[in-house]
Amino acid sequence: MFADSRLDPGDVVEVQVPPYCEHGDQDPEERGRADWRERIASWMYWDARDKHQRERPYEERDDSWQRIGVGGMPGELT
């Protein structure tokens, strides 16, 4: 159904990905709130983490996947 919809470039907006946040750092009132932006950002960070750690030995793993890169995406995502 979504694939059948037409995309008008005028409807597209640029959004800045929020910085990485552990759930322990989050305000308790905001935890568990339904927020599609937070969910998408979470997916992006997990993908960035997976890409970063996929072919690196344990000793070379760090938290660089949490940082926003040049293209505005976490880690090495493009």
PDB file with SEQRES, HELIX, SHEET and CRYST1 records, atoms N, CA, C and O in Angstrom:
SEQRES   1 A   78  MET PHE ALA ASP SER ARG LEU ASP PRO GLY ASP VAL VAL          
SEQRES   2 A   78  GLU VAL GLN VAL PRO PRO TYR CYS GLU HIS GLY ASP GLN          
SEQRES   3 A   78  ASP PRO GLU GLU ARG GLY ARG ALA ASP TRP ARG GLU ARG          
SEQRES   4 A   78  ILE ALA SER TRP MET TYR TRP ASP ALA ARG ASP LYS HIS          
SEQRES   5 A   78  GLN ARG GLU ARG PRO TYR GLU GLU ARG ASP ASP SER TRP          
SEQRES   6 A   78  GLN ARG ILE GLY VAL GLY GLY MET PRO GLY GLU LEU THR          
HELIX    1 AA1 PHE A    2  ASP A    4  5                                   3    
HELIX    2 AA2 PRO A    9  ASP A   11  5                                   3    
HELIX    3 AA3 HIS A   23  ASP A   25  5                                   3    
HELIX    4 AA4 TRP A   36  GLN A   53  1                                  18    
HELIX    5 AA5 TYR A   58  GLU A   60  5                                   3    
HELIX    6 AA6 SER A   64  GLN A   66  5                                   3    
CRYST1    1.000    1.000    1.000  90.00  90.00  90.00 P 1           1          
ATOM      1  N   MET A   1       0.815  -1.176   0.000  1.00  0.00           N  
ATOM      2  CA  MET A   1       0.000   0.000   0.000  1.00  0.00           C  
ATOM      3  C   MET A   1       0.876   1.265   0.000  1.00  0.00           C  
ATOM      4  O   MET A   1       0.640   2.180  -0.789  1.00  0.00           O  
ATOM      5  N   PHE A   2       1.872   1.316   0.870  1.00  0.00           N  
ATOM      6  CA  PHE A   2       2.759   2.469   0.932  1.00  0.00           C  
ATOM      7  C   PHE A   2       3.561   2.593  -0.359  1.00  0.00           C  
ATOM      8  O   PHE A   2       3.824   3.704  -0.821  1.00  0.00           O  
ATOM      9  N   ALA A   3       3.952   1.461  -0.945  1.00  0.00           N  
ATOM     10  CA  ALA A   3       4.747   1.481  -2.172  1.00  0.00           C  
ATOM     11  C   ALA A   3       3.963   2.063  -3.350  1.00  0.00           C  
ATOM     12  O   ALA A   3       4.556   2.546  -4.315  1.00  0.00           O  
ATOM     13  N   ASP A   4       2.655   2.018  -3.270  1.00  0.00           N  
ATOM     14  CA  ASP A   4       1.816   2.546  -4.345  1.00  0.00           C  
ATOM     15  C   ASP A   4       1.645   4.061  -4.271  1.00  0.00           C  
ATOM     16  O   ASP A   4       1.191   4.678  -5.234  1.00  0.00           O  
ATOM     17  N   SER A   5       2.002   4.660  -3.147  1.00  0.00           N  
ATOM     18  CA  SER A   5       1.798   6.103  -3.019  1.00  0.00           C  
ATOM     19  C   SER A   5       2.857   6.865  -3.799  1.00  0.00           C  
ATOM     20  O   SER A   5       3.991   6.408  -3.945  1.00  0.00           O  
ATOM     21  N   ARG A   6       2.472   8.024  -4.294  1.00  0.00           N  
ATOM     22  CA  ARG A   6       3.367   8.856  -5.090  1.00  0.00           C  
ATOM     23  C   ARG A   6       4.120   9.799  -4.169  1.00  0.00           C  
ATOM     24  O   ARG A   6       3.561  10.302  -3.194  1.00  0.00           O  
ATOM     25  N   LEU A   7       5.369  10.036  -4.475  1.00  0.00           N  
ATOM     26  CA  LEU A   7       6.208  10.917  -3.678  1.00  0.00           C  
ATOM     27  C   LEU A   7       6.384  12.240  -4.395  1.00  0.00           C  
ATOM     28  O   LEU A   7       6.912  12.297  -5.506  1.00  0.00           O  
ATOM     29  N   ASP A   8       5.940  13.290  -3.753  1.00  0.00           N  
ATOM     30  CA  ASP A   8       6.118  14.630  -4.282  1.00  0.00           C  
ATOM     31  C   ASP A   8       7.333  15.233  -3.567  1.00  0.00           C  
ATOM     32  O   ASP A   8       7.294  15.403  -2.349  1.00  0.00           O  
ATOM     33  N   PRO A   9       8.412  15.561  -4.294  1.00  0.00           N  
ATOM     34  CA  PRO A   9       9.608  16.104  -3.648  1.00  0.00           C  
ATOM     35  C   PRO A   9       9.324  17.335  -2.779  1.00  0.00           C  
ATOM     36  O   PRO A   9      10.090  17.631  -1.862  1.00  0.00           O  
ATOM     37  N   GLY A  10       8.248  18.043  -3.055  1.00  0.00           N  
ATOM     38  CA  GLY A  10       7.884  19.193  -2.234  1.00  0.00           C  
ATOM     39  C   GLY A  10       7.391  18.804  -0.851  1.00  0.00           C  
ATOM     40  O   GLY A  10       7.347  19.637   0.054  1.00  0.00           O  
ATOM     41  N   ASP A  11       7.017  17.527  -0.685  1.00  0.00           N  
ATOM     42  CA  ASP A  11       6.528  17.043   0.606  1.00  0.00           C  
ATOM     43  C   ASP A  11       7.645  16.513   1.496  1.00  0.00           C  
ATOM     44  O   ASP A  11       7.412  16.201   2.664  1.00  0.00           O  
ATOM     45  N   VAL A  12       8.847  16.409   0.958  1.00  0.00           N  
ATOM     46  CA  VAL A  12       9.961  15.848   1.706  1.00  0.00           C  
ATOM     47  C   VAL A  12      10.634  16.948   2.522  1.00  0.00           C  
ATOM     48  O   VAL A  12      10.871  18.049   2.026  1.00  0.00           O  
ATOM     49  N   VAL A  13      10.936  16.635   3.775  1.00  0.00           N  
ATOM     50  CA  VAL A  13      11.628  17.599   4.633  1.00  0.00           C  
ATOM     51  C   VAL A  13      12.903  16.959   5.173  1.00  0.00           C  
ATOM     52  O   VAL A  13      12.982  15.740   5.327  1.00  0.00           O  
ATOM     53  N   GLU A  14      13.886  17.787   5.455  1.00  0.00           N  
ATOM     54  CA  GLU A  14      15.125  17.309   6.043  1.00  0.00           C  
ATOM     55  C   GLU A  14      14.979  17.368   7.558  1.00  0.00           C  
ATOM     56  O   GLU A  14      14.554  18.382   8.111  1.00  0.00           O  
ATOM     57  N   VAL A  15      15.332  16.280   8.219  1.00  0.00           N  
ATOM     58  CA  VAL A  15      15.220  16.209   9.669  1.00  0.00           C  
ATOM     59  C   VAL A  15      16.581  15.882  10.250  1.00  0.00           C  
ATOM     60  O   VAL A  15      17.325  15.078   9.688  1.00  0.00           O  
ATOM     61  N   GLN A  16      16.905  16.493  11.357  1.00  0.00           N  
ATOM     62  CA  GLN A  16      18.177  16.204  12.011  1.00  0.00           C  
ATOM     63  C   GLN A  16      17.975  15.059  12.987  1.00  0.00           C  
ATOM     64  O   GLN A  16      17.070  15.096  13.820  1.00  0.00           O  
ATOM     65  N   VAL A  17      18.826  14.035  12.883  1.00  0.00           N  
ATOM     66  CA  VAL A  17      18.754  12.896  13.784  1.00  0.00           C  
ATOM     67  C   VAL A  17      19.202  13.357  15.173  1.00  0.00           C  
ATOM     68  O   VAL A  17      20.246  13.999  15.299  1.00  0.00           O  
ATOM     69  N   PRO A  18      18.433  13.041  16.213  1.00  0.00           N  
ATOM     70  CA  PRO A  18      18.832  13.463  17.550  1.00  0.00           C  
ATOM     71  C   PRO A  18      20.086  12.719  18.003  1.00  0.00           C  
ATOM     72  O   PRO A  18      20.365  11.631  17.498  1.00  0.00           O  
ATOM     73  N   PRO A  19      20.843  13.277  18.939  1.00  0.00           N  
ATOM     74  CA  PRO A  19      22.028  12.573  19.430  1.00  0.00           C  
ATOM     75  C   PRO A  19      21.638  11.266  20.108  1.00  0.00           C  
ATOM     76  O   PRO A  19      20.521  11.120  20.603  1.00  0.00           O  
ATOM     77  N   TYR A  20      22.567  10.322  20.125  1.00  0.00           N  
ATOM     78  CA  TYR A  20      22.318   9.029  20.752  1.00  0.00           C  
ATOM     79  C   TYR A  20      22.014   9.216  22.227  1.00  0.00           C  
ATOM     80  O   TYR A  20      22.650  10.033  22.892  1.00  0.00           O  
ATOM     81  N   CYS A  21      21.065   8.480  22.738  1.00  0.00           N  
ATOM     82  CA  CYS A  21      20.650   8.606  24.132  1.00  0.00           C  
ATOM     83  C   CYS A  21      20.347   7.228  24.693  1.00  0.00           C  
ATOM     84  O   CYS A  21      19.551   6.486  24.118  1.00  0.00           O  
ATOM     85  N   GLU A  22      20.968   6.879  25.802  1.00  0.00           N  
ATOM     86  CA  GLU A  22      20.631   5.646  26.517  1.00  0.00           C  
ATOM     87  C   GLU A  22      19.276   5.872  27.182  1.00  0.00           C  
ATOM     88  O   GLU A  22      18.958   7.001  27.558  1.00  0.00           O  
ATOM     89  N   HIS A  23      18.482   4.828  27.333  1.00  0.00           N  
ATOM     90  CA  HIS A  23      17.173   4.997  27.964  1.00  0.00           C  
ATOM     91  C   HIS A  23      17.301   5.462  29.406  1.00  0.00           C  
ATOM     92  O   HIS A  23      16.389   6.108  29.920  1.00  0.00           O  
ATOM     93  N   GLY A  24      18.405   5.153  30.070  1.00  0.00           N  
ATOM     94  CA  GLY A  24      18.611   5.608  31.442  1.00  0.00           C  
ATOM     95  C   GLY A  24      18.775   7.110  31.534  1.00  0.00           C  
ATOM     96  O   GLY A  24      18.519   7.702  32.583  1.00  0.00           O  
ATOM     97  N   ASP A  25      19.209   7.748  30.420  1.00  0.00           N  
ATOM     98  CA  ASP A  25      19.399   9.198  30.391  1.00  0.00           C  
ATOM     99  C   ASP A  25      18.108   9.938  30.065  1.00  0.00           C  
ATOM    100  O   ASP A  25      18.059  11.167  30.120  1.00  0.00           O  
ATOM    101  N   GLN A  26      17.083   9.200  29.730  1.00  0.00           N  
ATOM    102  CA  GLN A  26      15.844   9.804  29.258  1.00  0.00           C  
ATOM    103  C   GLN A  26      14.940  10.182  30.433  1.00  0.00           C  
ATOM    104  O   GLN A  26      14.940   9.512  31.466  1.00  0.00           O  
ATOM    105  N   ASP A  27      14.187  11.238  30.269  1.00  0.00           N  
ATOM    106  CA  ASP A  27      13.221  11.660  31.276  1.00  0.00           C  
ATOM    107  C   ASP A  27      12.197  10.538  31.467  1.00  0.00           C  
ATOM    108  O   ASP A  27      11.620  10.062  30.489  1.00  0.00           O  
ATOM    109  N   PRO A  28      11.961  10.105  32.717  1.00  0.00           N  
ATOM    110  CA  PRO A  28      11.009   9.001  32.950  1.00  0.00           C  
ATOM    111  C   PRO A  28       9.621   9.250  32.368  1.00  0.00           C  
ATOM    112  O   PRO A  28       8.938   8.301  31.983  1.00  0.00           O  
ATOM    113  N   GLU A  29       9.193  10.510  32.298  1.00  0.00           N  
ATOM    114  CA  GLU A  29       7.871  10.805  31.733  1.00  0.00           C  
ATOM    115  C   GLU A  29       7.837  10.573  30.228  1.00  0.00           C  
ATOM    116  O   GLU A  29       6.775  10.297  29.670  1.00  0.00           O  
ATOM    117  N   GLU A  30       8.988  10.682  29.564  1.00  0.00           N  
ATOM    118  CA  GLU A  30       9.033  10.507  28.113  1.00  0.00           C  
ATOM    119  C   GLU A  30       9.251   9.046  27.721  1.00  0.00           C  
ATOM    120  O   GLU A  30       8.946   8.658  26.593  1.00  0.00           O  
ATOM    121  N   ARG A  31       9.773   8.240  28.635  1.00  0.00           N  
ATOM    122  CA  ARG A  31      10.038   6.837  28.336  1.00  0.00           C  
ATOM    123  C   ARG A  31       8.731   6.113  28.016  1.00  0.00           C  
ATOM    124  O   ARG A  31       7.743   6.281  28.731  1.00  0.00           O  
ATOM    125  N   GLY A  32       8.714   5.329  26.977  1.00  0.00           N  
ATOM    126  CA  GLY A  32       7.536   4.564  26.606  1.00  0.00           C  
ATOM    127  C   GLY A  32       6.512   5.348  25.797  1.00  0.00           C  
ATOM    128  O   GLY A  32       5.495   4.789  25.386  1.00  0.00           O  
ATOM    129  N   ARG A  33       6.760   6.624  25.563  1.00  0.00           N  
ATOM    130  CA  ARG A  33       5.843   7.443  24.773  1.00  0.00           C  
ATOM    131  C   ARG A  33       5.930   7.018  23.306  1.00  0.00           C  
ATOM    132  O   ARG A  33       7.022   6.772  22.793  1.00  0.00           O  
ATOM    133  N   ALA A  34       4.821   6.935  22.657  1.00  0.00           N  
ATOM    134  CA  ALA A  34       4.804   6.567  21.235  1.00  0.00           C  
ATOM    135  C   ALA A  34       5.329   7.744  20.420  1.00  0.00           C  
ATOM    136  O   ALA A  34       4.704   8.804  20.378  1.00  0.00           O  
ATOM    137  N   ASP A  35       6.458   7.559  19.783  1.00  0.00           N  
ATOM    138  CA  ASP A  35       7.068   8.632  18.999  1.00  0.00           C  
ATOM    139  C   ASP A  35       7.759   8.001  17.800  1.00  0.00           C  
ATOM    140  O   ASP A  35       8.791   7.348  17.948  1.00  0.00           O  
ATOM    141  N   TRP A  36       7.193   8.193  16.615  1.00  0.00           N  
ATOM    142  CA  TRP A  36       7.758   7.547  15.420  1.00  0.00           C  
ATOM    143  C   TRP A  36       9.140   8.072  15.097  1.00  0.00           C  
ATOM    144  O   TRP A  36       9.961   7.324  14.565  1.00  0.00           O  
ATOM    145  N   ARG A  37       9.434   9.335  15.399  1.00  0.00           N  
ATOM    146  CA  ARG A  37      10.774   9.871  15.120  1.00  0.00           C  
ATOM    147  C   ARG A  37      11.821   9.173  15.981  1.00  0.00           C  
ATOM    148  O   ARG A  37      12.902   8.825  15.507  1.00  0.00           O  
ATOM    149  N   GLU A  38      11.488   8.977  17.238  1.00  0.00           N  
ATOM    150  CA  GLU A  38      12.406   8.276  18.148  1.00  0.00           C  
ATOM    151  C   GLU A  38      12.628   6.838  17.690  1.00  0.00           C  
ATOM    152  O   GLU A  38      13.746   6.329  17.764  1.00  0.00           O  
ATOM    153  N   ARG A  39      11.585   6.190  17.225  1.00  0.00           N  
ATOM    154  CA  ARG A  39      11.690   4.808  16.763  1.00  0.00           C  
ATOM    155  C   ARG A  39      12.602   4.722  15.537  1.00  0.00           C  
ATOM    156  O   ARG A  39      13.452   3.834  15.464  1.00  0.00           O  
ATOM    157  N   ILE A  40      12.435   5.630  14.577  1.00  0.00           N  
ATOM    158  CA  ILE A  40      13.276   5.633  13.378  1.00  0.00           C  
ATOM    159  C   ILE A  40      14.721   5.922  13.738  1.00  0.00           C  
ATOM    160  O   ILE A  40      15.629   5.271  13.221  1.00  0.00           O  
ATOM    161  N   ALA A  41      14.952   6.900  14.625  1.00  0.00           N  
ATOM    162  CA  ALA A  41      16.315   7.208  15.069  1.00  0.00           C  
ATOM    163  C   ALA A  41      16.932   5.988  15.740  1.00  0.00           C  
ATOM    164  O   ALA A  41      18.110   5.699  15.525  1.00  0.00           O  
ATOM    165  N   SER A  42      16.165   5.274  16.541  1.00  0.00           N  
ATOM    166  CA  SER A  42      16.657   4.070  17.210  1.00  0.00           C  
ATOM    167  C   SER A  42      17.086   3.026  16.185  1.00  0.00           C  
ATOM    168  O   SER A  42      18.153   2.427  16.322  1.00  0.00           O  
ATOM    169  N   TRP A  43      16.266   2.803  15.161  1.00  0.00           N  
ATOM    170  CA  TRP A  43      16.618   1.847  14.105  1.00  0.00           C  
ATOM    171  C   TRP A  43      17.917   2.260  13.414  1.00  0.00           C  
ATOM    172  O   TRP A  43      18.767   1.421  13.117  1.00  0.00           O  
ATOM    173  N   MET A  44      18.058   3.557  13.165  1.00  0.00           N  
ATOM    174  CA  MET A  44      19.255   4.041  12.480  1.00  0.00           C  
ATOM    175  C   MET A  44      20.500   3.810  13.343  1.00  0.00           C  
ATOM    176  O   MET A  44      21.536   3.382  12.836  1.00  0.00           O  
ATOM    177  N   TYR A  45      20.399   4.092  14.642  1.00  0.00           N  
ATOM    178  CA  TYR A  45      21.549   3.880  15.521  1.00  0.00           C  
ATOM    179  C   TYR A  45      21.910   2.399  15.617  1.00  0.00           C  
ATOM    180  O   TYR A  45      23.091   2.051  15.624  1.00  0.00           O  
ATOM    181  N   TRP A  46      20.912   1.532  15.690  1.00  0.00           N  
ATOM    182  CA  TRP A  46      21.217   0.096  15.755  1.00  0.00           C  
ATOM    183  C   TRP A  46      21.846  -0.386  14.449  1.00  0.00           C  
ATOM    184  O   TRP A  46      22.745  -1.227  14.474  1.00  0.00           O  
ATOM    185  N   ASP A  47      21.392   0.127  13.318  1.00  0.00           N  
ATOM    186  CA  ASP A  47      22.011  -0.229  12.037  1.00  0.00           C  
ATOM    187  C   ASP A  47      23.444   0.285  11.965  1.00  0.00           C  
ATOM    188  O   ASP A  47      24.334  -0.404  11.466  1.00  0.00           O  
ATOM    189  N   ALA A  48      23.661   1.496  12.464  1.00  0.00           N  
ATOM    190  CA  ALA A  48      25.013   2.059  12.483  1.00  0.00           C  
ATOM    191  C   ALA A  48      25.925   1.216  13.375  1.00  0.00           C  
ATOM    192  O   ALA A  48      27.082   0.971  13.032  1.00  0.00           O  
ATOM    193  N   ARG A  49      25.405   0.776  14.513  1.00  0.00           N  
ATOM    194  CA  ARG A  49      26.186  -0.074  15.431  1.00  0.00           C  
ATOM    195  C   ARG A  49      26.524  -1.400  14.767  1.00  0.00           C  
ATOM    196  O   ARG A  49      27.660  -1.870  14.838  1.00  0.00           O  
ATOM    197  N   ASP A  50      25.524  -2.003  14.117  1.00  0.00           N  
ATOM    198  CA  ASP A  50      25.744  -3.276  13.443  1.00  0.00           C  
ATOM    199  C   ASP A  50      26.795  -3.141  12.348  1.00  0.00           C  
ATOM    200  O   ASP A  50      27.691  -3.978  12.238  1.00  0.00           O  
ATOM    201  N   LYS A  51      26.688  -2.098  11.544  1.00  0.00           N  
ATOM    202  CA  LYS A  51      27.651  -1.870  10.457  1.00  0.00           C  
ATOM    203  C   LYS A  51      29.057  -1.646  11.021  1.00  0.00           C  
ATOM    204  O   LYS A  51      30.039  -2.145  10.471  1.00  0.00           O  
ATOM    205  N   HIS A  52      29.148  -0.896  12.117  1.00  0.00           N  
ATOM    206  CA  HIS A  52      30.445  -0.593  12.728  1.00  0.00           C  
ATOM    207  C   HIS A  52      31.112  -1.852  13.279  1.00  0.00           C  
ATOM    208  O   HIS A  52      32.321  -2.032  13.130  1.00  0.00           O  
ATOM    209  N   GLN A  53      30.332  -2.718  13.911  1.00  0.00           N  
ATOM    210  CA  GLN A  53      30.905  -3.871  14.596  1.00  0.00           C  
ATOM    211  C   GLN A  53      30.999  -5.122  13.734  1.00  0.00           C  
ATOM    212  O   GLN A  53      31.659  -6.087  14.120  1.00  0.00           O  
ATOM    213  N   ARG A  54      30.356  -5.123  12.584  1.00  0.00           N  
ATOM    214  CA  ARG A  54      30.241  -6.325  11.757  1.00  0.00           C  
ATOM    215  C   ARG A  54      31.584  -6.998  11.468  1.00  0.00           C  
ATOM    216  O   ARG A  54      31.728  -8.201  11.684  1.00  0.00           O  
ATOM    217  N   GLU A  55      32.553  -6.248  10.991  1.00  0.00           N  
ATOM    218  CA  GLU A  55      33.814  -6.867  10.587  1.00  0.00           C  
ATOM    219  C   GLU A  55      34.993  -6.422  11.443  1.00  0.00           C  
ATOM    220  O   GLU A  55      36.144  -6.621  11.054  1.00  0.00           O  
ATOM    221  N   ARG A  56      34.731  -5.829  12.592  1.00  0.00           N  
ATOM    222  CA  ARG A  56      35.809  -5.393  13.469  1.00  0.00           C  
ATOM    223  C   ARG A  56      35.998  -6.389  14.605  1.00  0.00           C  
ATOM    224  O   ARG A  56      35.021  -6.889  15.162  1.00  0.00           O  
ATOM    225  N   PRO A  57      37.249  -6.679  14.950  1.00  0.00           N  
ATOM    226  CA  PRO A  57      37.463  -7.498  16.141  1.00  0.00           C  
ATOM    227  C   PRO A  57      37.034  -6.711  17.380  1.00  0.00           C  
ATOM    228  O   PRO A  57      36.969  -5.482  17.347  1.00  0.00           O  
ATOM    229  N   TYR A  58      36.749  -7.399  18.438  1.00  0.00           N  
ATOM    230  CA  TYR A  58      36.242  -6.776  19.670  1.00  0.00           C  
ATOM    231  C   TYR A  58      37.131  -5.627  20.143  1.00  0.00           C  
ATOM    232  O   TYR A  58      36.629  -4.597  20.592  1.00  0.00           O  
ATOM    233  N   GLU A  59      38.430  -5.800  20.044  1.00  0.00           N  
ATOM    234  CA  GLU A  59      39.378  -4.793  20.540  1.00  0.00           C  
ATOM    235  C   GLU A  59      39.277  -3.466  19.790  1.00  0.00           C  
ATOM    236  O   GLU A  59      39.643  -2.426  20.337  1.00  0.00           O  
ATOM    237  N   GLU A  60      38.790  -3.482  18.554  1.00  0.00           N  
ATOM    238  CA  GLU A  60      38.709  -2.266  17.741  1.00  0.00           C  
ATOM    239  C   GLU A  60      37.338  -1.596  17.795  1.00  0.00           C  
ATOM    240  O   GLU A  60      37.124  -0.580  17.133  1.00  0.00           O  
ATOM    241  N   ARG A  61      36.420  -2.143  18.563  1.00  0.00           N  
ATOM    242  CA  ARG A  61      35.077  -1.564  18.648  1.00  0.00           C  
ATOM    243  C   ARG A  61      35.088  -0.378  19.603  1.00  0.00           C  
ATOM    244  O   ARG A  61      35.721  -0.418  20.657  1.00  0.00           O  
ATOM    245  N   ASP A  62      34.377   0.677  19.217  1.00  0.00           N  
ATOM    246  CA  ASP A  62      34.260   1.857  20.062  1.00  0.00           C  
ATOM    247  C   ASP A  62      32.864   2.454  19.888  1.00  0.00           C  
ATOM    248  O   ASP A  62      31.993   1.822  19.291  1.00  0.00           O  
ATOM    249  N   ASP A  63      32.647   3.647  20.397  1.00  0.00           N  
ATOM    250  CA  ASP A  63      31.317   4.251  20.310  1.00  0.00           C  
ATOM    251  C   ASP A  63      31.168   5.248  19.168  1.00  0.00           C  
ATOM    252  O   ASP A  63      30.262   6.081  19.189  1.00  0.00           O  
ATOM    253  N   SER A  64      32.047   5.173  18.170  1.00  0.00           N  
ATOM    254  CA  SER A  64      31.959   6.126  17.051  1.00  0.00           C  
ATOM    255  C   SER A  64      30.659   5.957  16.264  1.00  0.00           C  
ATOM    256  O   SER A  64      30.247   6.886  15.569  1.00  0.00           O  
ATOM    257  N   TRP A  65      30.011   4.814  16.354  1.00  0.00           N  
ATOM    258  CA  TRP A  65      28.737   4.596  15.658  1.00  0.00           C  
ATOM    259  C   TRP A  65      27.633   5.489  16.227  1.00  0.00           C  
ATOM    260  O   TRP A  65      26.594   5.664  15.591  1.00  0.00           O  
ATOM    261  N   GLN A  66      27.848   6.053  17.417  1.00  0.00           N  
ATOM    262  CA  GLN A  66      26.842   6.915  18.035  1.00  0.00           C  
ATOM    263  C   GLN A  66      26.915   8.345  17.517  1.00  0.00           C  
ATOM    264  O   GLN A  66      25.943   9.092  17.634  1.00  0.00           O  
ATOM    265  N   ARG A  67      28.035   8.732  16.954  1.00  0.00           N  
ATOM    266  CA  ARG A  67      28.216  10.113  16.499  1.00  0.00           C  
ATOM    267  C   ARG A  67      27.552  10.341  15.148  1.00  0.00           C  
ATOM    268  O   ARG A  67      27.509   9.447  14.302  1.00  0.00           O  
ATOM    269  N   ILE A  68      27.042  11.537  14.962  1.00  0.00           N  
ATOM    270  CA  ILE A  68      26.424  11.918  13.682  1.00  0.00           C  
ATOM    271  C   ILE A  68      27.538  12.237  12.701  1.00  0.00           C  
ATOM    272  O   ILE A  68      28.403  13.066  12.986  1.00  0.00           O  
ATOM    273  N   GLY A  69      27.522  11.582  11.543  1.00  0.00           N  
ATOM    274  CA  GLY A  69      28.558  11.762  10.538  1.00  0.00           C  
ATOM    275  C   GLY A  69      28.302  12.961   9.640  1.00  0.00           C  
ATOM    276  O   GLY A  69      27.378  13.744   9.863  1.00  0.00           O  
ATOM    277  N   VAL A  70      29.133  13.085   8.631  1.00  0.00           N  
ATOM    278  CA  VAL A  70      29.088  14.217   7.697  1.00  0.00           C  
ATOM    279  C   VAL A  70      27.712  14.325   7.021  1.00  0.00           C  
ATOM    280  O   VAL A  70      27.192  15.429   6.862  1.00  0.00           O  
ATOM    281  N   GLY A  71      27.135  13.223   6.633  1.00  0.00           N  
ATOM    282  CA  GLY A  71      25.850  13.248   5.936  1.00  0.00           C  
ATOM    283  C   GLY A  71      24.648  13.391   6.852  1.00  0.00           C  
ATOM    284  O   GLY A  71      23.511  13.298   6.388  1.00  0.00           O  
ATOM    285  N   GLY A  72      24.872  13.617   8.151  1.00  0.00           N  
ATOM    286  CA  GLY A  72      23.759  13.773   9.080  1.00  0.00           C  
ATOM    287  C   GLY A  72      23.205  12.475   9.597  1.00  0.00           C  
ATOM    288  O   GLY A  72      22.165  12.459  10.255  1.00  0.00           O  
ATOM    289  N   MET A  73      23.896  11.364   9.305  1.00  0.00           N  
ATOM    290  CA  MET A  73      23.443  10.039   9.744  1.00  0.00           C  
ATOM    291  C   MET A  73      24.401   9.512  10.817  1.00  0.00           C  
ATOM    292  O   MET A  73      25.559   9.925  10.866  1.00  0.00           O  
ATOM    293  N   PRO A  74      23.930   8.609  11.672  1.00  0.00           N  
ATOM    294  CA  PRO A  74      24.804   8.047  12.688  1.00  0.00           C  
ATOM    295  C   PRO A  74      25.908   7.192  12.089  1.00  0.00           C  
ATOM    296  O   PRO A  74      25.712   6.508  11.084  1.00  0.00           O  
ATOM    297  N   GLY A  75      27.079   7.244  12.730  1.00  0.00           N  
ATOM    298  CA  GLY A  75      28.195   6.382  12.346  1.00  0.00           C  
ATOM    299  C   GLY A  75      28.574   6.505  10.888  1.00  0.00           C  
ATOM    300  O   GLY A  75      28.775   7.604  10.370  1.00  0.00           O  
ATOM    301  N   GLU A  76      28.668   5.349  10.226  1.00  0.00           N  
ATOM    302  CA  GLU A  76      29.093   5.296   8.824  1.00  0.00           C  
ATOM    303  C   GLU A  76      27.918   5.140   7.856  1.00  0.00           C  
ATOM    304  O   GLU A  76      28.120   4.830   6.682  1.00  0.00           O  
ATOM    305  N   LEU A  77      26.700   5.353   8.340  1.00  0.00           N  
ATOM    306  CA  LEU A  77      25.544   5.225   7.446  1.00  0.00           C  
ATOM    307  C   LEU A  77      25.540   6.359   6.433  1.00  0.00           C  
ATOM    308  O   LEU A  77      26.027   7.457   6.704  1.00  0.00           O  
ATOM    309  N   THR A  78      24.977   6.073   5.253  1.00  0.00           N  
ATOM    310  CA  THR A  78      24.867   7.098   4.214  1.00  0.00           C  
ATOM    311  C   THR A  78      23.421   7.196   3.764  1.00  0.00           C  
ATOM    312  O   THR A  78      23.099   8.002   2.891  1.00  0.00           O  
TER     313      THR A  78                                                      
END                                                                             
